[in-house]
Amino acid sequence: MKYDRSYNFSAGPAMMPEAVLEEIRDEMLNYRGSGMCVMEMSHRSAVFQTIVDEAEQDLRDLMQIPDNYKVLFIQGGATLQFSMIPMNLMRNGKAVYIESGAWSKKAVAEAKKVGEVTVISSKDRNYSYIPDCSDLDIPEDTDYVYICENETIHGTTWQKLPNTKGHVLVSDQSSMFLSRPCNVSDYGLIYAGVQKNVGPAGMVVVIIREDLIRDDLENLPVYMQYKTHADAASMYNTPNCWAIYCCGKVFKYLKSLGGLEAMDKINREKAQVMYDFLDQSKMFHGTVEKEVRSLMNVPFVTDSKELDAQVVAATKAAGYDNLKGHKSVGGLRASIYNAMPKEGVEALVEFLKKFEAENS
Ligand SMILES: *Cc1c(COP(=O)(O)O)cnc(C)c1O
């Protein structure tokens, strides 16, 4: 690869588009005649305001976000949302959580500190499937139904959203944000930590329907209220200026590629290369049910831990980085987000094929 970069299969922080990194490099010392780097710039300056405004508008264009939704850039990563969501959205103190993997499990634990949580889980088979949510028994006074739309660690993705029976749907899209078209009106709240599929770490994008933003939460710490961030247009305090700037560049880049439909097509082709290989391999096996396989995170294993470790070491030595699987699944995991080029996946598959031929 150019610049001697690795194909980086990290689950996050993860690869960013090379063209975006080059632009950032070129603007590093003096951003468009401002005389300074974006890192050095006042967040109250007109130059920076343009950066935020454009980032929000480009995201709105990409996702076709309706006018009755706010777009918020908040710090604290996706993890802070595990708490902010129940603190802001539980009016009756009740929610239904679909626990389909490690990230929704963490969200459940935080929600339980705030209210009564009904959990529907796929833990019985180590989260290798997504529970059937076509006809859930949802009490009338439930405040929302929560899903993690792509489980980064377990490698599952929702193909069809749950039937919430008219209740608000909340989705953690961290590891699939902007990977495919998304009908925002199907949700009350969407959020995504940006370091998986967009930009640098330390920021979450929250897309929230306006009627869910409450003004009767005076006792909640001010920073924990969506209202604070909405009223101040993400500028209540110093935001993560650098992440906003970098994400804004990625939004423009995705638009230039043809938007989310184009990304979806590329992502399907890329994942197909990986899954076609796994489906015919005698050494490597995918770990989740076929219908819910993630296009972003592909966990796979051999039949032995020793061999898994050997493969991880061999891939690393060959320039394929961060393929070690999460400890709860074991084996390997290839995260193939938007910025991973198809050639990277093809090269990895060639390498694994050769490894299999030489070691069986
Ligand atoms: C990584 C991840 C998180 C946590 O993100 P942080 O920004 O580190 O808090 C939450 N949900 C999902 C699905 C993730 O992949």
The ligand as an SDF file (V2000), in Angstrom:
LIG
                    3D

 15 15  0  0  0  0  0  0  0  0999 V2000
  -17.2800    0.4210   20.2760 C   0  0  0  0  0  0  0  0  0  0  0  0
  -18.7150    0.3540   20.5370 C   0  0  0  0  0  0  0  0  0  0  0  0
  -19.3000    1.0310   21.6210 C   0  0  0  0  0  0  0  0  0  0  0  0
  -18.4880    1.8330   22.6190 C   0  0  0  0  0  0  0  0  0  0  0  0
  -17.9090    2.9370   22.0200 O   0  0  0  0  0  0  0  0  0  0  0  0
  -17.0500    4.0090   22.8360 P   0  0  0  0  0  0  0  0  0  0  0  0
  -17.0060    5.1610   21.8970 O   0  0  0  0  0  0  0  0  0  0  0  0
  -15.7140    3.3790   23.0880 O   0  0  0  0  0  0  0  0  0  0  0  0
  -17.7580    4.3320   24.0810 O   0  0  0  0  0  0  0  0  0  0  0  0
  -20.6590    0.9280   21.7820 C   0  0  0  0  0  0  0  0  0  0  0  0
  -21.4260    0.2200   20.9350 N   0  0  0  0  0  0  0  0  0  0  0  0
  -20.8940   -0.4340   19.8870 C   0  0  0  0  0  0  0  0  0  0  0  0
  -21.7770   -1.2110   18.9830 C   0  0  0  0  0  0  0  0  0  0  0  0
  -19.5270   -0.3830   19.6550 C   0  0  0  0  0  0  0  0  0  0  0  0
  -19.0030   -1.0460   18.6090 O   0  0  0  0  0  0  0  0  0  0  0  0
  1  2  1  0
  2  3  1  0
  2 14  2  0
  3  4  1  0
  3 10  2  0
  4  5  1  0
  5  6  1  0
  6  7  2  0
  6  8  1  0
  6  9  1  0
 10 11  1  0
 11 12  2  0
 12 13  1  0
 12 14  1  0
 14 15  1  0
M  END
$$$$
